Amino acid sequence: MAEESKPVYLRLREIIAASILDGNYSDGDLLPSVRALATRQGANPLTVAKAYQCFQDDGLIVVKRGVGMFVADGASRRLREAERRRFLDTVWPPVADQIKRLGISPEDLDIERV
């Protein structure tokens, strides 16, 4: 799905997931408030709340009333596993096909950049 055609809450979910996977937020860390993230991303607070709700439904964040939202214990590991599965199942196959189609060899790939 093209990035601009994705619903905003899914794009926000990807931003939050990337922040967790990149180590900006670790298990147990306080996440930005709905209003703070909405302001930072130029999004509607209700849309941010929907993105956070997806994580809460998946057990990746926990809400402490009156305190905030926190990355759940084990969330970074579970999120990494889920993203890895998604990549291998949906992203990699067309990339592998394109590599074969173009005759790209493993030596042509600059794995050191990764």
Secondary structure, DSSP 8 states (H G I E B T S, - for coil): --GGGS-HHHHHHHHHHHHHHTTSS-TT-B---HHHHHHHHT--HHHHHHHHHHHHHTTSEEEETTTEEEE-TTHHHHHHHHHHHHIIIIIHHHHHHHHHHHT--GGGS-GGG-
